[in-house]
Amino acid sequence: MSYQYQDHYFERAKKEHFLARAVYKLQEIQNKHRLMRKGDRVLDLGAAPGSWMQFTQTVIGPSGHLLGVDLQPIEHNFAAWVVTLERDIFDPDLVRMLERDYAPFNVILSDMAPKTSGIKVADSARSALLVERAMAIAETTLAPGGHLLVKIFQGSEFHEILLQLKRLYGKTRVIKPDASRKNSKEIYILALNHRGPAA
Ligand SMILES: C[S@@+](CC[C@H](N)C(=O)[O-])C[C@H]1O[C@@H](n2cnc3c(N)ncnc32)[C@H](O)[C@@H]1O
C-alpha cells in the first residue's frame, strides 16, 4: 500500500470532521473486536488532539463516561459525558485522582507516543515505559473483565510486555490497523477481560 493511499485517511478525517486520522485505527479495532459498549466508562490516555474521544463519545453515548488525559491541552467541545485533563500520566497525584474520582473503568485506551528521536532503540524503550505506565494504571482502575488497548513501538521490550498482558488478561490480540502507516513501528495490543486483582 503506497504512502499516497495512506494519506487518504488524512483527507477523510478532514472531510468527516475528525481531529486526527488516528480515529480510523480505533474505528477499525472497535468494528472488529467491539471492545467498547454503550454505557461504558472509558479512560483515554494520550488523548490529544481528541479524535479517539470524538469516536468514543458516540459509541458509549450519554449513559457512559469518558475521561481523556494528555500532556497537551485537548481543545474541542465534547459531549456532556466527557471530561478532559491536561496532565502527565507519570504524575502520582493523577493516579490517585483517577482511583478516587473516576474508577472503575470498563475500557482503558492508550494511543500514547513519546517524542521520537529517530533512534529506534531509544524510541521503543520510551514507548514501552508509556505502555508499562498504562498497564500499572489499569491494575488499580480497570474493572474485572475490563479491556485495555495500547499502542507500542515494536522493539526488544515488546515480547515481555505481551507476556505480562497475557498473564493479566483473558485474551490478547496484536493488531496493525489498516490506517497505521506501514513504515511506522507502531502496533497495538488489545488485552481483553482483565482477570482482576487476583491475577
Ligand atoms: C498519537 S497522539 C494521540 C492521538 C489521539 N489518539 C487522537 O486520536 O487524537 C499521542 C499523544 O500522547 C501524549 N503523551 C505522550 N506522553 C504522555 C504522558 N507522559 N502523559 C500524557 N500524555 C502523553 C502526547 O502528548 C500526544 O498527544
The ligand as an ORCA input file, in Angstrom:
! r2SCAN-3c Opt
* xyz 0 1
  C      -0.632      9.969     18.688
  S      -1.108     11.157     19.865
  C      -2.729     10.605     20.314
  C      -3.770     10.859     19.253
  C      -5.182     10.632     19.778
  N      -5.449      9.209     19.977
  C      -6.227     11.168     18.833
  O      -6.946     10.364     18.250
  O      -6.353     12.378     18.688
  C      -0.124     10.723     21.272
  C      -0.329     11.611     22.492
  O       0.344     11.024     23.614
  C       0.587     12.094     24.505
  N       1.538     11.717     25.564
  C       2.824     11.309     25.428
  N       3.390     11.144     26.640
  C       2.443     11.448     27.579
  C       2.426     11.489     29.002
  N       3.529     11.193     29.705
  N       1.286     11.850     29.623
  C       0.178     12.176     28.904
  N       0.129     12.155     27.551
  C       1.248     11.802     26.888
  C       1.152     13.177     23.574
  O       1.085     14.444     24.178
  C       0.248     13.022     22.333
  O      -0.797     13.974     22.327
*
